[in-house]
């Protein structure tokens, strides 16, 4: 049996979207962040279905209907959640001989940093509720988050050692053993490891989807840092050098697209927030790009437009979203074509 991990730019049935509520870390700022999630859901619904787990479906439905979302593409399931980061508690879908399988990896709050008892059950509960049709669900037995993986759909996986080898994920496995499990479970031929790159304020131990993203035509879009005096300069410059040294399966260098470095964003307590333009979401005919009300926003949109010339480039204001240390891609998970049969 042959497995394959699709690229995000392949056709999709839907996007899973986490939702903020009074039981999440958004409790004190719900009125500020809800418009961001409403905007994300509305934009996704223009292109494909949206699956939303939330404890109060009626209120979510009302907000989205009032905002003009395509309600025939919105499906809300009454489920408890700890938080909103669907990229990391949602299913990772592989194709096995052309048939989709939902891999339900363990989610332990990014190495036991936060409560995740309900989030860890979201995929199983949605599956039981029929949200994914009759697609099979498999429990691989590893702790693994979707934000830590990038696939080109042709056997190459890009990830970071800081996350996958962090002590509270899978401490019983060496790098070689973990890589072998990933090859078997995801059907990948090559695992490309980044040893550098981080964002201040990031709770994920350097998820690759905040740093560098695989893209069509052997491209990599990555978050650069131009500020010589910035605390990120050395690490992100080293990461850029690593990316330049990587090779495609054919032995050629990747086509690299650096994203502009956003001006620093800070929380009220003075701590730096992990603003990144690399945390964009690819949809069937569009790319949703997080923007932060900064001078660099337009340049970031232009870079992503060059990488995805056949898709609409849609700016989504996410300044409020990074207050909880994640951005647009982090709150979503694509559901590839064929899952919802």
C-alpha positions in Angstrom: 0.0 0.0 0.0 1.3 3.4 -1.0 0.7 6.5 1.2 1.1 10.1 0.2 0.8 13.3 2.3 -0.9 15.9 0.0 0.4 19.4 -0.4 -1.8 22.2 1.0 -2.2 23.7 -2.5 -4.0 20.6 -3.8 -7.8 20.6 -4.0 -9.7 20.6 -0.7 -13.2 19.7 0.5 -13.1 22.0 3.6 -11.2 23.8 6.3 -11.5 23.0 10.0 -11.6 26.3 12.0 -11.2 26.6 15.7 -13.5 29.0 17.5 -13.0 31.2 20.5 -15.3 31.1 23.5 -15.4 32.0 27.2 -13.6 28.7 28.1 -10.6 29.5 26.0 -7.6 31.9 26.6 -9.6 34.4 24.6 -12.1 34.9 27.4 -11.0 38.4 28.4 -10.8 39.7 24.8 -13.6 37.8 23.0 -15.2 41.0 21.7 -11.9 42.0 20.1 -11.0 38.6 18.5 -14.4 37.3 17.4 -14.4 39.6 14.4 -11.1 38.1 13.3 -12.5 34.5 13.4 -15.8 35.7 11.7 -13.7 37.3 8.9 -11.6 34.1 8.5 -14.7 31.9 8.3 -16.5 34.3 5.9 -13.5 34.4 3.6 -13.0 30.6 3.6 -16.7 30.1 2.9 -16.4 32.0 -0.4 -14.2 29.1 -1.7 -15.1 25.9 0.2 -16.8 24.5 3.3 -15.9 25.4 6.8 -16.2 22.9 9.7 -16.3 24.6 13.1 -16.3 22.8 16.5 -17.8 25.1 19.2 -19.7 24.6 22.4 -22.4 27.1 21.4 -23.3 26.5 17.7 -26.3 28.9 17.7 -24.2 32.0 18.6 -21.6 31.1 16.0 -24.3 30.6 13.3 -25.8 34.0 14.2 -22.5 35.8 14.0 -21.6 34.3 10.6 -25.0 34.8 9.1 -25.0 38.4 10.1 -21.5 38.9 8.6 -22.6 37.5 5.3 -20.8 34.2 5.3 -22.0 31.6 2.7 -24.0 29.7 5.3 -24.6 26.7 3.0 -20.9 26.0 3.4 -20.8 26.4 7.2 -21.1 23.3 9.3 -20.9 23.9 13.1 -20.6 21.0 15.6 -21.4 21.3 19.3 -18.1 20.2 20.9 -16.1 21.3 23.9 -12.7 22.8 23.1 -9.8 24.1 25.2 -8.6 26.6 22.6 -8.6 27.5 18.9 -5.5 26.0 17.3 -7.1 23.6 14.8 -3.8 23.2 12.9 -2.4 21.2 15.8 -5.4 19.2 17.0 -7.1 18.6 13.7 -6.5 15.5 11.5 -3.6 15.2 9.2 -4.9 13.5 6.0 -3.0 11.1 3.9 -3.9 9.3 0.7 -3.5 5.5 0.8 -3.8 4.1 -2.7 -5.9 7.1 -3.6 -8.3 6.8 -0.5 -8.1 9.5 2.2 -7.3 8.4 5.8 -7.5 10.8 8.8 -4.5 10.5 11.1 -5.4 11.5 14.6 -2.1 12.2 16.3 -1.9 13.0 20.0 -2.0 16.7 20.9 -0.6 17.5 24.3 -0.6 21.3 24.4 2.8 21.7 22.6 4.8 19.6 25.0 2.6 19.8 28.1 2.5 23.6 28.1 -1.3 24.0 28.2 -4.4 22.0 28.9 -5.5 20.0 25.8 -7.9 17.3 27.1 -10.8 18.4 24.9 -8.7 19.6 21.9 -7.0 16.2 21.8 -10.5 14.6 21.3 -11.8 17.0 18.6 -10.9 14.8 15.6 -12.3 11.7 17.2 -15.6 13.5 18.2 -16.0 15.1 14.8 -15.4 11.7 13.2 -18.0 10.1 15.4 -20.5 12.9 14.6 -20.0 12.2 10.9 -18.3 15.5 10.1 -15.8 13.6 7.8 -18.3 11.3 6.1 -17.2 7.7 6.2 -13.5 8.4 5.9 -11.4 6.1 8.1 -9.7 7.5 11.2 -6.4 6.1 12.3 -4.5 6.7 15.6 -0.8 6.5 14.8 0.5 6.7 18.4 2.7 9.7 18.2 2.4 13.3 19.5 2.5 15.4 16.4 1.1 18.8 15.4 0.1 19.8 11.9 1.9 23.2 12.2 5.2 21.3 12.5 5.0 19.7 9.0 5.2 21.0 5.4 4.6 18.6 2.5 5.1 19.1 -1.2 2.8 16.3 -2.0 5.6 14.4 -3.8 7.4 12.8 -0.9 9.3 15.7 0.7 8.6 16.8 4.2 10.0 20.0 5.8 10.2 20.3 9.6 12.2 21.8 12.5 14.3 19.8 15.0 13.4 22.3 17.8 9.8 21.1 17.7 9.9 17.5 16.7 12.7 16.6 19.0 11.4 18.6 22.0 11.6 16.5 25.1 7.9 16.4 25.9 6.6 15.2 22.6 8.1 11.8 21.8 11.0 11.4 24.2 11.3 7.7 23.6 12.3 8.2 20.0 15.6 9.3 18.5 15.7 11.6 15.5 16.3 8.5 13.2 13.5 6.6 14.8 11.0 9.4 14.6 11.9 10.1 11.0 11.3 6.4 10.2 7.9 6.6 11.8 7.1 9.7 9.7 8.2 8.0 6.5 5.9 5.0 7.3 2.9 6.9 8.5 2.9 9.8 6.1 4.4 8.1 3.1 7.2 10.5 2.6 10.6 9.7 1.0 12.6 12.6 2.4 12.6 14.6 5.7 14.3 18.0 5.5 15.3 19.3 9.0 15.8 22.9 9.8 18.1 23.5 12.8 17.6 27.3 13.0 14.7 29.7 13.1 12.4 30.9 15.9 9.9 33.7 16.8 9.8 35.4 20.1 6.5 34.7 21.8 5.9 31.4 20.0 4.7 28.6 22.2 5.2 25.8 19.6 8.9 25.4 19.8 9.4 26.7 16.2 6.6 25.3 14.1 7.7 25.3 10.5 4.5 27.0 9.4 5.5 30.2 11.1 9.0 30.1 9.4 9.1 28.4 6.0 6.5 27.1 3.7 6.7 24.7 0.8 5.0 26.0 -2.3 4.3 24.9 -5.9 7.0 24.6 -8.5 9.8 23.7 -6.0 9.4 27.0 -4.1 9.9 27.9 -0.5 8.4 31.0 1.0 10.1 32.0 4.2 10.1 34.7 6.9 13.3 36.7 6.5 14.7 39.2 9.0 16.4 42.3 7.7 17.0 44.0 11.1 20.7 43.6 12.0 20.0 44.5 15.6 16.9 42.4 16.0 16.9 39.4 18.3 15.8 37.2 15.5 18.5 38.3 13.0 21.1 35.6 13.6 18.6 32.7 13.8 16.6 33.7 10.7 19.7 34.5 8.7 21.0 31.0 9.6 17.7 29.5 8.6 17.8 31.3 5.2 21.3 29.8 4.6 19.9 26.3 5.5 17.1 26.8 3.0 19.5 27.9 0.3 21.5 24.7 0.9 18.4 22.4 0.6 17.8 20.5 -2.7 14.7 19.2 -4.4 14.3 15.5 -5.0 15.9 16.1 -8.4 19.0 17.7 -6.8 18.2 21.3 -7.7 18.0 24.3 -5.3 14.6 25.4 -4.3 13.3 28.8 -5.6 13.4 30.9 -2.5 10.9 33.8 -1.7 11.8 35.8 1.4 8.9 37.6 3.1 9.5 41.1 4.5 10.3 41.3 8.2 7.3 42.9 10.1 7.9 45.7 12.5 7.9 44.4 16.1 4.4 43.9 17.7 4.1 43.8 21.5 1.5 42.8 24.0 0.3 45.1 26.7 2.8 43.5 29.1 5.7 44.4 26.9 6.3 40.8 25.6 7.0 40.5 21.9 4.3 38.8 19.8 5.1 36.3 17.0 4.0 38.2 14.0 4.9 36.4 10.8 3.7 36.5 7.2 4.6 32.9 6.6 1.4 31.7 8.5 -0.8 32.0 5.4 -3.6 29.6 4.5 -3.9 28.1 1.0 -7.4 27.5 -0.3 -8.8 26.1 -3.5 -8.7 29.3 -5.4 -7.2 31.8 -2.9 -4.5 32.4 -0.3 -5.5 34.1 2.9 -2.6 36.1 4.2 -2.3 37.4 7.8 -1.6 41.2 8.0 -1.0 43.3 11.0 -1.6 46.9 10.1 2.1 47.4 9.4 4.0 49.1 6.5 5.3 45.7 5.4 1.9 44.2 4.8 1.6 45.2 1.1 5.1 43.8 0.3 4.2 40.5 1.9 1.0 40.2 -0.1 3.0 40.9 -3.3 5.5 38.2 -2.5 2.8 35.6 -1.9 1.0 36.8 -5.1 4.1 35.9 -7.1 4.2 32.4 -5.7 0.5 31.8 -6.2 -0.3 33.8 -9.4 -3.4 31.7 -10.2 -5.1 32.4 -6.8 -6.8 35.4 -5.2 -4.6 36.9 -2.5 -6.8 37.9 0.4 -5.5 40.0 3.3 -6.9 39.1 6.7 -6.2 41.5 9.6 -4.7 39.3 12.4 -3.1 41.7 14.8 -5.5 40.7 17.5 -4.9 37.0 16.7 -1.2 37.1 17.6 -2.1 38.2 21.1 -2.4 34.5 21.9 0.8 33.7 20.1 -0.5 32.2 16.8 -1.8 33.5 13.5 -4.1 32.5 10.6 -2.7 29.2 9.6 -2.5 28.1 13.2 -6.3 28.2 13.7 -7.2 26.3 10.6 -6.6 22.8 9.1 -7.3 21.9 5.5 -9.4 18.8 4.8 -8.3 17.5 1.4 -10.6 16.5 -1.5 -12.3 13.2 -1.1 -12.7 13.2 2.7 -16.3 14.5 2.8 -17.6 12.2 0.0 
